[in-house]
Amino acid sequence: MGKLSEYSINDWRQIKREAEELLSKCKNTLQKVPSLIIIDDSEFTRIFKISRRTSARWRELNIVGYSKINGNIYYTMQDVIDLYYDNYEKPRQIINNLKNK
């Protein structure tokens, strides 16, 4: 690889295109595999609109999976999705019957 000044504007444009394509592929992969997306406790509390104390309580009660690294709490998006679906309540049959009439 030569000096940076040896690259033409077209070389730089090609490098930019390739970097954007790679970034796009990475984003698509992350969206398909939620276990690869890591969020911290502040993002977790913002998603669920809860306090830090509530998130700590959920961890203490084993309601949500997490990792603790150097005193910082991290969750995967899979933890968030699992928590959501574990607490998902299906619509009641009576309401569905009323909607279908």
C-alpha angles and dihedrals in degrees: 000000000000132000117300090245090061092067116096123222088257090054089053091048090052091049090050092050092049092048091050091050091050091048090050091051090050092051091050091049092050092050090053094047110046092180088071094058112088124196130180129233095266091056090046092052090047092052093052096032092234135133125258088249091056091051089050090050091050089052092048090051091047090240092135134028118237146158126233115207121174090340094308121118121224134182133189119231084243087063089053093048092047091050091050095049094042087060098037113126117205118226114268117259093236092060091047091051091051091050092051094053 
